[in-house]
């Protein structure tokens, strides 16, 4: 019986024949490669017709675009007002005939006499950066036991964390006002940093716990078999895998602390310690409101978190999706 015999049983093949058949099926021979690209199955008219959305989807697109325009138009007006003199924006920022572009508003806001924005931005950085870094570190250290360990009162403690998240900021301010005065931390950077840490730690623990639940426990079990300690597992496995979630926490916490107005208003009284959100209302003046200068100060204030989000957008999306999905 030859190899080409049609009566040869097809269910019995040697290992070499099976491997050669798989290789032949996987790769095309040189003479089988076409010289030209395959033509499209559908002509261009049909393809365009298929890309046209249905009436329901078109209505969804229309609503989304309308909401986006309503959201971005005030920012466009604020941005244009920051680069134009007051005489040109009094009648409306949308008048662009003979528009004059100048940076004078930014110079005035940066060195404003009673509340310079340059000093306020520096103060905001001093408060925001430690409040973000410490919350990230404490949050992941607290979230890991809730995600992996079993201990007494675990459910009760987690419920208390959620309860703190539901408390209004006014309640937190009332409870800590006298405490900061007694410890000498009122009207100091450290006191405001501690308030932001305590206020933000609850949601960070909840967020990171949900993310850590999605990390396979088999990775930690394999590391324990190799002799790794809990600290080594946390440092070499959990922390690197938690990078997207930590970036998401950093972006959200940074935005909240940077834009916070209520806590600095209550706990910071010295003008030289004012933060950027406190300085903006002081730029209104008494005789005349310099709208261009206020717009420039607003742009400088919001530019920092926006730039941070753009730089970390990829990791932010991955962390948010994983934490919510898990």
Helices and strands as residue ranges (DSSP letters): H 15-26, G 30-32, H 44-51, H 55-82, H 86-89, H 104-110, H 117-148, H 154-166, H 169-182, H 189-212, H 217-225, H 230-233, I 234-238, H 239-241, H 243-259, H 262-267, G 271-273, H 276-280, G 281-284, H 291-311, H 313-325
